[in-house]
Amino acid sequence: MNIDHPDIIAGKKSILNALREQIKTITHHRPPDPQRAISYESHINRLEALRGAPLFHSYIGSGIGNGPLVALADGSIKYDMISGIGVHYFGHSYLDLIACSLDAAIQDVIMQGNLEQNTDSLTLLELITEASKLDCGFITTSGAMACENALKIIFQKQHPKTRLIAFEGCFMGRTLALSHITDRPEFRGGLPTTLTVDYIPFYDYEHPETSLKATTQALYEHLRRYPNQHAAICMELVQGDGGVYPGTKEFFKEIITICKAHGIAIFVDEVQTFARTYELFAFQYYDLQDLVDVVTVAKALHVGVTLWRKEWTPKPLLISQTFTAATTALRAAIFTLKELQNGEYFGALGRVHKLHNAFIEELTSLHERYPEMIRGPFGIGAMVAFTFADGSPEKTGIFLRKLFHNGVIAFVAGSEPTRVRFLPPAGIMTEDHVLHVSAIIEQTIQEYLSL
Ligand SMILES: Cc1ncc(COP(=O)(O)O)c(C=O)c1O
């Protein structure tokens, strides 16, 4: 396919120019258009009825935005601080990504399949194995499938070991198997047991001096009780859905050393952390690159990938699927990886660091002015959280809906306390945007207090 054909180049240029004009009009948050409010509400009601469950936010996108701003179908414009739970790293209507999608749209197929792939899979796998220094990878359509494939690879090699170690509060996805790793019993209500998992405490930032001891004790206890039965330890290096809790290098290293000595595979789930700490992979930030065996990514990459060292290569027939991913998603993943590696995103002076500092400064100042309403801030890099009021799900829910109404989209994380979570579009967000978001948070706190 020759995408350098002059007509294609001219066509793309005129589409992108037309889009650029429209995007320019999206500059500030604004309330819904009252004329569209009634039909919007009926769309929301129909969508909720069809999916058989309420939506968390009354969100139906219009298909356009500008960086962190998204235009909804009710005519409102909002700051999107959760990015589809960590997906839209470059925000909304990012022209370079749209250009990739246009190139993808004129390829011969919409979905690439594992039986017949174009060069995209090869390019992506070359880039991501090189970036991760892991040997092999398998592309898939979601974080959950990437994790499922990781577990299959691990269990096959570790046969007949059947147990897993995981951190309390972890999240790994919602398939039948993963629901039994995700440490939320309410997420697996009524499901048959598929996996046996022994939990150990995650790093306790409130008690750093005793945290490692408590975790190693629990770990040794499981190893004593079930000798030679654990196939892997599943690790999120920053717990995302669990409440946005980072760990430390020393903590992870010690746990990994014990696990390795017991023949336990080190499986790091980077579905949420990929590109959100101060290195491309959190395992690189925590200096664990020589210790990990199997790693998964998804979300900000736009496709799921399971990565492993060659000694973990599964036997033929263990992993396969019809779909590799959509051509658009593969092109987006290739763009994302190249951009993140060539741009100034990571390290002490990178964009992620600057963004984190801007959030911390603003949220700390809000905490100082409203100490009973905002606790924290918490998190690392482009994973930011705070606790609202007493951290109850009810008050946090009310606050988040008001915040949405006022122009900022955020989400929950964890329980006891439930925290307000931001996974902002780190690739494009500026310190100025943070100031606007902060002003809307303050307005929302004041409204809450005047209830
Ligand atoms: C750490 C982690 N692993 C796995 C998943 C599952 O990914 P997906 O929702 O794409 O299936 C998630 C999703 O939030 C996640 O945060």
The ligand as an SDF file (V2000), in Angstrom:
LIG
                    3D

 16 16  0  0  0  0  0  0  0  0999 V2000
   -3.1270   -3.1740   36.4960 C   0  0  0  0  0  0  0  0  0  0  0  0
   -4.2050   -3.5980   35.5350 C   0  0  0  0  0  0  0  0  0  0  0  0
   -4.1410   -4.8180   34.9700 N   0  0  0  0  0  0  0  0  0  0  0  0
   -5.0670   -5.2420   34.1010 C   0  0  0  0  0  0  0  0  0  0  0  0
   -6.1310   -4.4420   33.7520 C   0  0  0  0  0  0  0  0  0  0  0  0
   -7.1590   -4.9390   32.7800 C   0  0  0  0  0  0  0  0  0  0  0  0
   -7.0600   -4.2240   31.5920 O   0  0  0  0  0  0  0  0  0  0  0  0
   -8.3370   -4.1130   30.6140 P   0  0  0  0  0  0  0  0  0  0  0  0
   -9.3670   -3.3020   31.3280 O   0  0  0  0  0  0  0  0  0  0  0  0
   -7.7800   -3.4430   29.3800 O   0  0  0  0  0  0  0  0  0  0  0  0
   -8.7860   -5.4880   30.3330 O   0  0  0  0  0  0  0  0  0  0  0  0
   -6.2480   -3.1780   34.3270 C   0  0  0  0  0  0  0  0  0  0  0  0
   -7.3910   -2.3100   34.0040 C   0  0  0  0  0  0  0  0  0  0  0  0
   -7.6870   -1.3320   34.6580 O   0  0  0  0  0  0  0  0  0  0  0  0
   -5.2480   -2.7310   35.2350 C   0  0  0  0  0  0  0  0  0  0  0  0
   -5.3140   -1.5270   35.8090 O   0  0  0  0  0  0  0  0  0  0  0  0
  1  2  1  0
  2  3  1  0
  2 15  2  0
  3  4  2  0
  4  5  1  0
  5  6  1  0
  5 12  2  0
  6  7  1  0
  7  8  1  0
  8  9  2  0
  8 10  1  0
  8 11  1  0
 12 13  1  0
 12 15  1  0
 13 14  2  0
 15 16  1  0
M  END
$$$$
